[in-house]
Amino acid sequence: MKKHFLRRLLLLIPLLLGISLLSFSLISLSPSDPAEVSIRVNAMVPTPELIELTRKELGLDQPAPVRYLHWLKNALHGDFGKSFVTGRDVAGDILEAAPATLWLALTSLAVILTLCVPLGILCALKENKLADKVVRALIFIASSFPGFWAGLLLMWLFAVKFNWLPTSGMRSPSSVVLPALTLSVSYIATYLRLIRSEMIKTSKENWVKFARARCLPEHLLVKRILLNSLRGTASGLGMSIPKLMAGAFVVENIFAWPGLGRLCVTAIFNRDFPVIQAYIMIMACLFILFNLASDLFVAWLDPRERQDLEI
């Protein structure tokens, strides 16, 4: 187990280096000049002299390999450079925006689990019956709506028509309700289907038939089936937080939520390369680390997985 963990950690090094090099190369191929964009954003006339001076100030006059190595060296120390547009420290902007996105992602995950676990159990126990078909049909219809359309619909219904919730911003704890519901809608059907299929698969195993033959109480049997189904669902659920954080940019822009997604979209429109590069690397690290953590959690749950890793 420890050898597998160390091996996976060592494999992360070339993977992260490859992601950083690829993202830096793709960003550098952008046809627009960041220096000129920075000048225009600050309401100045981009003369050739001013563009050349700005390029030197931003370090864009150096060759791309030199700029990449310089950025990589600083990034390893937690320094992602300065914003081309605002001149502020990129790491500071990200640390300022990250709690809002994390709060939104965790609230959305709570909504997903609150709906998917009981409904998944219900659908598994009532397999192919009326309750199973009705629940799945309603969930699939709701999840088929585009995220921006669902967000606007929820905003009109609960904020404009009934005036129950705020329309935008992060002014009170209730402000997270509409963004969290909008963000969770597209994931509910996926995890509901995952929990249902794993429970149905587990319920057909021989130990369940033996337990029913021994007249084990049904509520205890359902609990055991759910716990044994976690091996198949843990990997999917373990990746929920990075998925929700990375997929929140549309929701954050609809509801003016001051998170990482909104910061990244603004940086893309302004060609603010340091912010874009830092966002890509942070999201890559989150996906890789949560994938590793979910694999280790599955191995901890199932002794058979631990034996396979030790072989």
Rosetta silent file (secondary structure, phi, psi, omega in degrees, C-alpha in Angstrom):
SEQUENCE: MKKHFLRRLLLLIPLLLGISLLSFSLISLSPSDPAEVSIRVNAMVPTPELIELTRKELGLDQPAPVRYLHWLKNALHGDFGKSFVTGRDVAGDILEAAPATLWLALTSLAVILTLCVPLGILCALKENKLADKVVRALIFIASSFPGFWAGLLLMWLFAVKFNWLPTSGMRSPSSVVLPALTLSVSYIATYLRLIRSEMIKTSKENWVKFARARCLPEHLLVKRILLNSLRGTASGLGMSIPKLMAGAFVVENIFAWPGLGRLCVTAIFNRDFPVIQAYIMIMACLFILFNLASDLFVAWLDPRERQDLEI
SCORE:     score description
SCORE:     0.000 S_00000001
   1 L     0.000  -46.938  179.422    0.000    0.000    0.000 S_00000001
   2 H   -65.789  -39.120  178.267    2.771    2.454    0.949 S_00000001
   3 H   -63.172  -41.299  178.412    4.791    1.519   -2.139 S_00000001
   4 H   -63.381  -41.831 -179.974    1.752    2.132   -4.336 S_00000001
   5 H   -63.155  -45.375  179.314    1.161    5.513   -2.678 S_00000001
   6 H   -65.270  -38.350  178.573    4.783    6.585   -3.168 S_00000001
   7 H   -64.073  -41.436  178.579    4.757    5.370   -6.770 S_00000001
   8 H   -65.556  -37.802  178.419    1.610    7.382   -7.493 S_00000001
   9 H   -65.255  -40.233  178.869    3.157   10.479   -5.910 S_00000001
  10 H   -66.271  -34.170  178.611    6.283   10.145   -8.052 S_00000001
  11 H   -69.835  -20.141  179.461    4.143    9.812  -11.172 S_00000001
  12 H   -68.407  -28.567 -175.601    2.470   13.117  -10.343 S_00000001
  13 H   -63.222  -55.750  178.403    5.702   15.041  -10.987 S_00000001
  14 H   -65.773  -29.591  179.279    6.014   14.403  -14.762 S_00000001
  15 H   -65.333  -47.286  179.652    2.236   14.657  -15.132 S_00000001
  16 H   -66.954  -36.908  176.199    2.075   18.126  -13.574 S_00000001
  17 H   -62.846  -41.770  178.305    5.142   19.238  -15.536 S_00000001
  18 H   -63.852  -41.085  178.987    3.483   18.082  -18.754 S_00000001
  19 H   -64.866  -43.111 -179.910    0.261   19.922  -17.910 S_00000001
  20 H   -64.228  -41.838 -179.933    2.132   23.121  -17.071 S_00000001
  21 H   -66.814  -42.313 -179.645    4.188   22.968  -20.278 S_00000001
  22 H   -65.111  -45.968 -179.540    1.144   22.232  -22.450 S_00000001
  23 H   -65.276  -41.131  178.598   -0.964   25.005  -20.929 S_00000001
  24 H   -62.884  -41.207 -179.435    1.896   27.500  -21.146 S_00000001
  25 H   -65.864  -44.146 -179.468    2.497   26.601  -24.802 S_00000001
  26 H   -65.457  -40.102  178.660   -1.180   26.896  -25.746 S_00000001
  27 H   -65.677  -38.206 -179.015   -1.538   30.227  -23.962 S_00000001
  28 H   -67.756  -21.980  179.844    1.620   31.539  -25.649 S_00000001
  29 L   -81.357    1.065  179.362    0.140   30.718  -29.069 S_00000001
  30 L   -60.586  133.861 -176.342   -2.652   33.245  -28.533 S_00000001
  31 L   -70.517  -23.926 -177.557   -2.712   35.688  -31.487 S_00000001
  32 L   -81.526  152.221  179.895   -3.394   38.756  -29.327 S_00000001
  33 L   -91.935  116.532  179.786   -0.624   40.683  -27.614 S_00000001
  34 H   -59.124  -31.735  179.574   -1.125   40.729  -23.816 S_00000001
  35 H   -64.521  -44.785  179.162    0.785   44.001  -23.603 S_00000001
  36 H   -65.707  -40.532  178.200   -1.604   45.737  -25.985 S_00000001
  37 H   -62.814  -41.667  179.642   -4.638   44.262  -24.193 S_00000001
  38 H   -61.882  -39.204  179.392   -3.272   45.444  -20.856 S_00000001
  39 H   -66.411  -44.735 -178.383   -2.853   48.967  -22.225 S_00000001
  40 H   -66.988  -38.414  178.978   -6.376   49.088  -23.662 S_00000001
  41 H   -62.176  -34.168  179.194   -7.946   47.714  -20.471 S_00000001
  42 L   -87.684   18.031  172.585   -6.293   50.554  -18.537 S_00000001
  43 L    59.877   44.832  175.976   -7.861   53.092  -20.952 S_00000001
  44 L  -123.484  158.726  179.567   -4.609   54.124  -22.670 S_00000001
  45 L   -84.343  122.231 -176.797   -3.673   54.478  -26.336 S_00000001
  46 L   -79.177   83.545  174.546   -1.406   51.558  -27.402 S_00000001
  47 L   -79.002  157.566  179.996    1.449   53.323  -29.177 S_00000001
  48 H   -56.701  -39.408  179.892    4.424   51.226  -30.398 S_00000001
  49 H   -65.973  -42.356 -178.862    6.690   52.759  -27.743 S_00000001
  50 H   -68.934  -36.665  177.413    4.208   52.083  -24.950 S_00000001
  51 H   -63.396  -44.244  179.742    3.632   48.510  -26.161 S_00000001
  52 H   -63.911  -41.084  178.462    7.375   47.837  -26.198 S_00000001
  53 H   -64.966  -40.894  179.733    7.776   49.321  -22.710 S_00000001
  54 H   -66.655  -39.078  178.004    4.850   47.270  -21.395 S_00000001
  55 H   -60.943  -39.573  178.231    6.251   44.073  -22.903 S_00000001
  56 H   -67.714  -40.354  179.320    9.531   44.671  -21.051 S_00000001
  57 H   -64.051  -36.711 -178.737    7.697   45.372  -17.793 S_00000001
  58 H   -86.310   -4.716 -179.688    5.670   42.156  -18.142 S_00000001
  59 L    78.463   16.729 -177.766    8.695   40.086  -19.169 S_00000001
  60 L   -83.280   -5.049  178.665    7.208   39.293  -22.593 S_00000001
  61 L   -82.569   -8.543  179.088   10.347   40.388  -24.428 S_00000001
  62 L   -85.551  157.233  176.596   12.159   37.218  -23.294 S_00000001
  63 L   -62.052  153.136 -176.727   12.047   33.915  -25.253 S_00000001
  64 H   -58.617  -43.845  178.713    9.201   31.547  -24.387 S_00000001
  65 H   -60.318  -38.374  178.893   11.456   28.812  -22.843 S_00000001
  66 H   -65.919  -42.121  179.289   13.064   31.372  -20.533 S_00000001
  67 H   -64.015  -38.682 -179.569    9.654   32.706  -19.504 S_00000001
  68 H   -66.382  -45.884 -179.494    8.379   29.171  -18.828 S_00000001
  69 H   -64.406  -38.028  177.939   11.363   28.195  -16.667 S_00000001
  70 H   -65.580  -43.587  178.688   11.116   31.467  -14.766 S_00000001
  71 H   -64.604  -42.392 -178.878    7.381   30.936  -14.193 S_00000001
  72 H   -63.290  -42.291  179.074    7.910   27.294  -13.144 S_00000001
  73 H   -60.744  -44.990 -179.906   10.619   28.246  -10.647 S_00000001
  74 H   -70.161  -36.483 -178.685    8.392   30.876   -9.055 S_00000001
  75 H   -64.683  -34.141  177.774    5.299   28.634   -9.121 S_00000001
  76 L   -64.866  -20.269  176.837    7.131   25.976   -7.102 S_00000001
  77 L  -100.884   11.039  178.536    7.493   28.624   -4.392 S_00000001
  78 L    82.116   12.988  179.790    3.815   29.604   -4.579 S_00000001
  79 L  -108.414  110.286 -179.688    4.430   32.721   -6.674 S_00000001
  80 L   -97.766   13.419  176.230    2.299   32.820   -9.840 S_00000001
  81 L    89.539 -169.649 -179.797    3.445   36.283  -10.848 S_00000001
  82 E  -107.713  148.112  177.018    1.566   39.556  -11.232 S_00000001
  83 L   -66.113  135.807  177.667   -1.643   40.132  -13.139 S_00000001
  84 L   -66.749  -26.071 -173.251   -1.064   41.759  -16.538 S_00000001
  85 L   -94.663  -52.851 -174.880   -4.193   43.885  -16.086 S_00000001
  86 L   -94.422  -20.285 -176.233   -4.397   44.871  -12.417 S_00000001
  87 L    77.267    3.261 -179.853   -0.764   44.395  -11.383 S_00000001
  88 L   -82.711  161.486  179.064   -1.919   42.541   -8.270 S_00000001
  89 E   -69.026  126.973 -176.202   -0.377   39.332   -7.003 S_00000001
  90 H   -65.306  -42.511  179.812   -2.086   36.369   -8.727 S_00000001
  91 H   -60.047  -38.203  178.004   -1.735   34.063   -5.722 S_00000001
  92 H   -65.359  -41.505  177.942   -3.438   36.677   -3.545 S_00000001
  93 H   -63.644  -40.256 -179.250   -6.368   37.021   -5.965 S_00000001
  94 H   -68.132  -42.365  177.918   -6.784   33.241   -6.099 S_00000001
  95 H   -64.390  -30.739  179.073   -6.661   32.882   -2.309 S_00000001
  96 H   -73.451  -35.123 -176.913   -9.256   35.635   -2.051 S_00000001
  97 H   -89.574  -22.003 -174.056  -11.627   33.974   -4.546 S_00000001
  98 H   -62.166  -42.210 -179.149  -11.079   30.320   -3.559 S_00000001
  99 H   -58.759  -36.681  179.189  -13.219   30.274   -0.351 S_00000001
 100 H   -64.933  -44.152  178.790  -16.311   31.414   -2.265 S_00000001
 101 H   -67.084  -39.419  178.450  -15.905   28.681   -4.884 S_00000001
 102 H   -64.534  -41.917  176.714  -15.169   26.066   -2.221 S_00000001
 103 H   -60.661  -44.876  178.583  -18.273   27.095   -0.267 S_00000001
 104 H   -62.722  -43.029 -178.883  -20.370   26.854   -3.427 S_00000001
 105 H   -66.009  -42.949 -179.223  -18.902   23.432   -4.317 S_00000001
 106 H   -67.621  -38.366  176.971  -19.421   21.980   -0.829 S_00000001
 107 H   -65.424  -41.317  177.383  -23.003   23.265   -0.679 S_00000001
 108 H   -63.985  -39.709  177.464  -23.712   21.772   -4.096 S_00000001
 109 H   -63.438  -39.127  177.067  -22.186   18.472   -2.980 S_00000001
 110 H   -63.332  -40.168  177.160  -24.448   18.493    0.091 S_00000001
 111 H   -63.600  -44.012 -179.448  -27.467   19.051   -2.167 S_00000001
 112 H   -61.377  -47.979 -178.759  -26.357   16.218   -4.472 S_00000001
 113 H   -66.620  -39.679 -179.421  -25.857   13.741   -1.613 S_00000001
 114 H   -61.340  -36.005 -179.731  -29.081   14.777    0.122 S_00000001
 115 H   -88.745  -41.827 -170.738  -31.088   14.017   -3.017 S_00000001
 116 H   -74.390  -38.864 -176.293  -29.106   11.210   -4.629 S_00000001
 117 H   -65.286  -54.582  179.173  -28.585    8.870   -1.667 S_00000001
 118 H   -65.925  -38.478  179.465  -32.248    8.469   -0.587 S_00000001
 119 H   -70.273  -35.191  176.534  -33.551    8.563   -4.157 S_00000001
 120 H   -65.202  -40.699  176.719  -30.874    6.102   -5.289 S_00000001
 121 H   -63.958  -44.140  179.129  -31.845    3.717   -2.476 S_00000001
 122 H   -59.885  -46.255 -178.753  -35.533    4.104   -3.375 S_00000001
 123 H   -65.899  -35.315  179.073  -34.892    3.411   -7.071 S_00000001
 124 H   -70.016  -40.142  179.668  -32.736    0.382   -6.240 S_00000001
 125 H   -71.780  -30.725 -179.876  -35.349   -1.105   -3.887 S_00000001
 126 L  -107.516   44.583 -174.937  -38.158   -0.409   -6.390 S_00000001
 127 L   -54.388  125.474  176.955  -36.210   -1.508   -9.463 S_00000001
 128 L    61.747   16.102  174.378  -38.221   -1.076  -12.679 S_00000001
 129 L   -96.699 -179.667 -173.466  -41.370   -0.267  -10.716 S_00000001
 130 H   -60.735  -44.958 -178.560  -43.460    2.883  -10.969 S_00000001
 131 H   -61.275  -41.608  178.731  -41.553    4.826   -8.288 S_00000001
 132 H   -61.979  -46.524 -177.841  -38.220    3.995   -9.936 S_00000001
 133 H   -67.346  -40.391 -178.831  -39.401    5.089  -13.386 S_00000001
 134 H   -66.624  -46.889 -179.157  -41.048    8.305  -12.161 S_00000001
 135 H   -61.615  -47.301 -178.720  -38.037    9.429  -10.094 S_00000001
 136 H   -64.486  -38.981  179.374  -35.551    8.708  -12.866 S_00000001
 137 H   -63.858  -45.485 -179.783  -37.713   10.427  -15.473 S_00000001
 138 H   -64.428  -43.501 -179.016  -38.084   13.604  -13.385 S_00000001
 139 H   -65.885  -42.513 -178.847  -34.392   13.727  -12.505 S_00000001
 140 H   -67.217  -36.371  177.089  -33.256   13.137  -16.079 S_00000001
 141 H   -65.316  -44.506 -179.819  -35.614   15.817  -17.405 S_00000001
 142 H   -64.294  -40.243 -177.975  -34.345   18.333  -14.832 S_00000001
 143 H   -75.055  -13.907  179.163  -30.692   17.504  -15.531 S_00000001
 144 L   -79.363  -12.599  177.771  -31.159   17.900  -19.282 S_00000001
 145 L   -70.395  138.109  173.945  -31.672   21.649  -18.892 S_00000001
 146 L   -60.947  147.364 -175.687  -28.574   23.738  -19.731 S_00000001
 147 H   -58.667  -43.185 -177.819  -26.944   25.175  -16.635 S_00000001
 148 H   -67.211  -35.832  179.757  -27.384   28.814  -17.620 S_00000001
 149 H   -69.744  -41.784  177.250  -31.075   28.255  -18.488 S_00000001
 150 H   -62.899  -39.611  178.800  -31.747   26.457  -15.194 S_00000001
 151 H   -63.836  -44.599  178.759  -29.998   29.276  -13.323 S_00000001
 152 H   -65.564  -37.480  178.871  -32.067   31.973  -15.010 S_00000001
 153 H   -65.647  -45.706  178.540  -35.273   30.007  -14.412 S_00000001
 154 H   -64.668  -38.111  178.243  -34.515   29.529  -10.708 S_00000001
 155 H   -62.908  -44.521  179.793  -33.561   33.202  -10.410 S_00000001
 156 H   -64.593  -40.757 -174.562  -36.839   34.312  -11.991 S_00000001
 157 H   -73.018  -52.424 -171.249  -38.933   31.952   -9.861 S_00000001
 158 H   -92.333  -23.100 -177.964  -37.406   32.300   -6.391 S_00000001
 159 H  -102.459  -40.300 -176.028  -35.782   35.746   -6.568 S_00000001
 160 H   -90.139  -52.017 -174.551  -37.958   37.812   -8.914 S_00000001
 161 H   -72.974  -51.740 -177.152  -41.453   36.292   -8.656 S_00000001
 162 L   -96.638  -15.472  179.192  -41.533   35.216   -4.980 S_00000001
 163 L    55.019   41.771  179.019  -38.649   37.377   -3.701 S_00000001
 164 L   -89.193  -33.406 -172.966  -37.521   34.603   -1.361 S_00000001
 165 L  -130.678  153.862  177.174  -33.810   34.595   -2.207 S_00000001
 166 L   -68.515  152.376 -176.624  -31.248   37.177   -3.412 S_00000001
 167 L   -81.021  -32.439 -173.894  -30.548   37.313   -7.119 S_00000001
 168 L  -158.298  172.494  177.504  -26.778   37.668   -7.053 S_00000001
 169 L    81.083 -177.338 -179.870  -23.665   38.274   -4.995 S_00000001
 170 L  -129.369   62.021 -173.525  -22.545   36.762   -1.696 S_00000001
 171 L   -91.223  -21.574 -177.673  -24.279   39.070    0.749 S_00000001
 172 L  -152.745  165.552  177.792  -25.858   36.493    3.109 S_00000001
 173 H   -57.453  -29.701  179.952  -25.862   32.714    3.750 S_00000001
 174 H   -72.809  -12.607 -179.380  -29.021   32.396    1.646 S_00000001
 175 H   -65.160  -22.320 -176.125  -27.155   33.773   -1.374 S_00000001
 176 H   -82.128  -12.226 -172.261  -25.578   30.356   -1.984 S_00000001
 177 H   -63.269  -54.856 -177.267  -28.917   28.531   -2.380 S_00000001
 178 H   -64.979  -46.159  175.791  -29.699   29.387   -6.006 S_00000001
 179 H   -60.157  -38.699 -179.436  -26.113   28.962   -7.313 S_00000001
 180 H   -67.329  -41.669  177.488  -25.774   25.638   -5.465 S_00000001
 181 H   -63.214  -43.356  179.790  -29.066   24.316   -6.859 S_00000001
 182 H   -63.031  -43.253 -178.120  -28.096   25.391  -10.377 S_00000001
 183 H   -68.775  -34.096 -175.565  -24.651   23.807  -10.122 S_00000001
 184 H   -81.183  -19.436 -174.303  -25.954   20.524   -8.674 S_00000001
 185 H   -56.970  -44.655 -175.082  -28.750   19.963  -11.215 S_00000001
 186 H   -73.532  -14.747 -178.337  -26.493   18.549  -13.924 S_00000001
 187 H   -99.469  -17.293 -174.262  -24.761   16.139  -11.505 S_00000001
 188 H   -62.095  -46.111 -178.267  -27.790   14.713   -9.703 S_00000001
 189 H   -62.504  -38.597 -178.910  -28.795   12.331  -12.501 S_00000001
 190 H   -62.847  -50.303 -176.625  -25.236   11.005  -12.857 S_00000001
 191 H   -75.109  -29.946  174.125  -24.761   10.145   -9.192 S_00000001
 192 H   -62.939  -46.002  178.488  -28.320    8.888   -8.788 S_00000001
 193 H   -64.035  -36.621  179.983  -27.754    6.432  -11.636 S_00000001
 194 H   -66.119  -47.847  179.866  -24.379    5.456  -10.155 S_00000001
 195 H   -64.521  -43.103 -179.611  -25.772    4.737   -6.674 S_00000001
 196 H   -61.639  -47.711 -176.259  -28.772    2.887   -8.100 S_00000001
 197 H   -66.833  -38.416  179.703  -26.738    0.662  -10.417 S_00000001
 198 H   -68.565  -37.864  178.850  -24.156   -0.196   -7.724 S_00000001
 199 H   -68.957  -39.422  177.571  -26.848   -1.076   -5.186 S_00000001
 200 H   -64.730  -41.821  178.090  -28.704   -3.254   -7.695 S_00000001
 201 H   -62.612  -44.048 -179.857  -25.450   -4.990   -8.616 S_00000001
 202 H   -67.762  -37.127 -177.326  -24.588   -5.570   -4.944 S_00000001
 203 H   -67.322  -15.254  179.901  -28.095   -6.791   -4.075 S_00000001
 204 L   -94.681    3.422  179.416  -27.749   -9.653   -6.557 S_00000001
 205 L   -77.738  161.390 -172.516  -24.650  -11.093   -4.885 S_00000001
 206 H   -65.613  -34.805 -177.256  -24.797  -14.408   -3.045 S_00000001
 207 H   -65.294  -28.460  177.339  -24.211  -12.985    0.433 S_00000001
 208 H   -70.819  -41.236  177.451  -27.403  -10.908    0.105 S_00000001
 209 H   -63.368  -39.276  178.570  -29.432  -13.990   -0.805 S_00000001
 210 H   -65.523  -40.393  179.778  -27.923  -15.823    2.160 S_00000001
 211 H   -65.575  -38.268  177.465  -28.755  -12.910    4.484 S_00000001
 212 H   -68.375  -35.640  177.644  -32.361  -12.875    3.281 S_00000001
 213 H   -66.005  -28.588  177.466  -32.561  -16.634    3.803 S_00000001
 214 L   -85.749    4.409  177.728  -31.401  -16.052    7.383 S_00000001
 215 L    62.747   39.736  174.883  -34.249  -13.488    7.781 S_00000001
 216 L   -66.759  136.149 -179.946  -31.936  -10.545    8.428 S_00000001
 217 L   -53.967  140.107 -172.689  -34.024   -7.375    9.018 S_00000001
 218 H   -62.530  -38.367 -178.207  -34.512   -5.476    5.775 S_00000001
 219 H   -66.538  -34.173  175.972  -33.267   -2.123    7.101 S_00000001
 220 H   -70.521  -37.199  179.475  -29.980   -3.716    8.216 S_00000001
 221 H   -66.390  -41.422  177.939  -29.640   -5.467    4.871 S_00000001
 222 H   -62.774  -40.304  178.006  -30.213   -2.201    2.970 S_00000001
 223 H   -61.766  -43.697  179.201  -27.555   -0.524    5.125 S_00000001
 224 H   -65.440  -40.250  178.923  -25.065   -3.318    4.363 S_00000001
 225 H   -63.218  -42.116  179.510  -25.838   -3.163    0.651 S_00000001
 226 H   -63.510  -44.472 -179.650  -25.310    0.606    0.657 S_00000001
 227 H   -64.025  -39.900  178.364  -21.994    0.321    2.498 S_00000001
 228 H   -71.905  -21.534  177.862  -20.768   -2.386    0.121 S_00000001
 229 H   -79.078  -14.177 -178.447  -21.846   -0.253   -2.826 S_00000001
 230 H   -62.553  -25.659  179.863  -19.565    2.568   -1.717 S_00000001
 231 H   -60.582  -37.143 -179.844  -16.618    0.830   -3.360 S_00000001
 232 H   -84.312  -26.990 -177.297  -18.099    1.541   -6.755 S_00000001
 233 H   -93.629  -18.223 -175.136  -19.465    5.004   -5.971 S_00000001
 234 H   -62.631  -38.508 -178.843  -16.547    6.372   -3.931 S_00000001
 235 H   -63.629  -43.454  179.084  -14.405    7.043   -7.008 S_00000001
 236 H   -67.661  -45.728 -179.707  -17.167    9.042   -8.674 S_00000001
 237 H   -68.831  -30.896  179.848  -18.170   10.931   -5.548 S_00000001
 238 H   -65.310  -25.296  178.923  -14.533   11.562   -4.641 S_00000001
 239 L   -91.115    5.260 -175.201  -14.078   13.586   -7.822 S_00000001
 240 H   -65.366  -44.986 -174.750  -17.175   15.701   -7.135 S_00000001
 241 H   -62.905  -49.938  177.044  -15.448   18.612   -5.412 S_00000001
 242 H   -64.262  -34.249  176.805  -12.868   19.356   -8.164 S_00000001
 243 H   -63.475  -44.632 -179.368  -15.559   18.843  -10.820 S_00000001
 244 H   -66.351  -39.193  179.154  -17.900   21.249   -9.061 S_00000001
 245 H   -67.774  -41.908 -179.229  -15.138   23.811   -8.550 S_00000001
 246 H   -73.244  -29.334 -177.449  -13.969   23.599  -12.153 S_00000001
 247 L   -92.570    9.805 -174.248  -17.524   23.624  -13.539 S_00000001
 248 L   -88.682   -1.393 -171.630  -18.714   26.593  -11.492 S_00000001
 249 H   -65.863  -35.062  178.552  -17.579   29.324  -13.891 S_00000001
 250 H   -67.972  -46.961 -179.303  -20.948   29.543  -15.701 S_00000001
 251 H   -63.028  -41.111 -178.593  -22.935   29.619  -12.462 S_00000001
 252 H   -64.982  -33.727  178.407  -20.595   32.170  -10.888 S_00000001
 253 H   -76.094  -33.201  177.938  -21.024   34.531  -13.825 S_00000001
 254 H   -66.283  -44.948 -174.805  -24.819   34.172  -13.843 S_00000001
 255 L   -99.376   12.887 -179.985  -25.155   34.927  -10.132 S_00000001
 256 L    51.636   44.813 -178.647  -22.174   37.344   -9.869 S_00000001
 257 L   -86.200  123.670 -172.601  -20.546   34.954   -7.408 S_00000001
 258 L   -79.507   66.663 -176.706  -17.021   36.202   -6.542 S_00000001
 259 L  -117.270 -168.104 -177.215  -15.212   32.898   -7.025 S_00000001
 260 H   -66.314  -37.410 -178.653  -12.450   31.319   -9.065 S_00000001
 261 H   -62.004  -45.184  178.538  -14.642   30.714  -12.099 S_00000001
 262 H   -65.259  -38.875  177.018  -15.582   34.365  -12.437 S_00000001
 263 H   -61.199  -41.900 -178.647  -11.948   35.357  -11.904 S_00000001
 264 H   -68.943  -41.848  179.489  -10.861   32.982  -14.686 S_00000001
 265 H   -62.725  -43.260  176.605  -13.511   34.154  -17.165 S_00000001
 266 H   -60.527  -40.835  179.327  -12.520   37.776  -16.566 S_00000001
 267 H   -65.986  -36.696  178.939   -8.870   36.832  -17.099 S_00000001
 268 H   -64.529  -44.468 -179.942   -9.694   35.054  -20.367 S_00000001
 269 H   -65.966  -31.940 -178.667  -11.488   38.110  -21.764 S_00000001
 270 L   -93.397    2.471 -177.826   -8.599   40.363  -20.694 S_00000001
 271 L    56.341   40.624 -179.562   -5.885   37.937  -21.911 S_00000001
 272 L   -86.931   84.428 -170.112   -4.467   37.919  -18.384 S_00000001
 273 H   -59.731  -42.153  179.543   -2.106   34.977  -18.923 S_00000001
 274 H   -59.114  -38.932  179.409   -0.669   34.622  -15.368 S_00000001
 275 H   -68.009  -42.158  179.634   -4.172   34.244  -13.897 S_00000001
 276 H   -63.185  -45.862 -179.594   -5.201   31.723  -16.563 S_00000001
 277 H   -61.662  -43.581  179.867   -2.017   29.684  -16.086 S_00000001
 278 H   -64.793  -40.542  179.805   -2.417   29.648  -12.294 S_00000001
 279 H   -62.763  -44.348 -179.991   -6.088   28.603  -12.575 S_00000001
 280 H   -61.389  -44.273 -177.972   -5.237   25.709  -14.909 S_00000001
 281 H   -67.497  -39.455  179.804   -2.497   24.424  -12.611 S_00000001
 282 H   -65.930  -43.470  178.362   -4.633   24.663   -9.474 S_00000001
 283 H   -64.885  -38.797  177.731   -7.515   22.798  -11.117 S_00000001
 284 H   -63.129  -43.753  178.348   -5.095   20.148  -12.438 S_00000001
 285 H   -62.612  -41.054  179.543   -3.624   19.656   -8.965 S_00000001
 286 H   -62.754  -45.990 -179.881   -7.098   19.341   -7.452 S_00000001
 287 H   -62.174  -44.723 -176.868   -8.196   16.715   -9.985 S_00000001
 288 H   -67.498  -44.616 -177.816   -5.015   14.678   -9.590 S_00000001
 289 H   -68.721  -40.353  178.643   -4.951   14.809   -5.777 S_00000001
 290 H   -70.223  -32.636  175.075   -8.653   13.998   -5.372 S_00000001
 291 H   -64.517  -42.690  176.623   -8.291   11.129   -7.845 S_00000001
 292 H   -63.192  -44.442 -178.774   -5.411    9.757   -5.763 S_00000001
 293 H   -64.454  -39.557  179.689   -7.372   10.231   -2.535 S_00000001
 294 H   -68.334  -37.271  176.910  -10.465    8.465   -3.908 S_00000001
 295 H   -64.577  -41.955  178.304   -8.369    5.508   -5.123 S_00000001
 296 H   -67.768  -34.530  177.927   -6.739    5.172   -1.708 S_00000001
 297 H   -66.921  -40.094  176.707  -10.137    5.432   -0.014 S_00000001
 298 H   -63.707  -41.709  177.972  -11.503    2.624   -2.201 S_00000001
 299 H   -64.644  -33.971  177.613   -8.454    0.509   -1.338 S_00000001
 300 H   -70.171  -34.423  179.779   -9.040    1.219    2.352 S_00000001
 301 H   -71.086  -40.648 -171.237  -12.689    0.162    2.054 S_00000001
 302 L  -112.369  113.727  177.813  -12.053   -3.091    0.191 S_00000001
 303 H   -59.377  -28.746  179.511   -9.318   -5.494    1.439 S_00000001
 304 H   -64.115  -36.947  177.676   -9.261   -7.105   -2.015 S_00000001
 305 H   -66.266  -39.137  179.025   -8.087   -3.817   -3.512 S_00000001
 306 H   -63.895  -39.284  178.321   -5.321   -3.570   -0.918 S_00000001
 307 H   -64.710  -39.575  178.730   -4.136   -7.077   -1.777 S_00000001
 308 H   -64.252  -36.498 -179.187   -4.053   -6.211   -5.486 S_00000001
 309 H   -71.045  -30.452 -178.380   -1.961   -3.124   -4.755 S_00000001
 310 H   -80.323  -17.384 -179.813    0.532   -5.091   -2.678 S_00000001
 311 L   -71.666    0.000    0.000    1.079   -7.709   -5.391 S_00000001
